[in-house]
């Protein structure tokens, strides 16, 4: 049995990429939560330690990482909604269209987040 025999393994389309994208965004969110706990734990070192950490994290690089987090949460959350619809029997034959539609919809809150973050990135 060959893994890449087209008759046996059909996972080359958008569905397989979405499958992996969902897993990777989930791992990224879990990694962020661990980092978030580490940052919040600096409060144990006193107010000065926490304030210094917050000043450090206001750098434009970290604002860009936060925008990446927003995108990751949007992708993972909206794809999770697609999976939920699939599980309850809605849109089973239109998975590709639903995914593309939800990702286009995700652009709106991402652009709003970008507009809010832009002054902090450029230092205004």
Secondary structure, DSSP 8 states (H G I E B T S, - for coil): --TT-TTT--TTSHHHHHHHHHHHHHHHHHHHHHHHHHHHGGGGG-HHHHHHHHHHTTSHHHHHHHHHHHHHHHHHHHHHHHHHHHHTTSSGGGHHHHHHHHHHHHHHHHHHHHHHHHHHHHT-
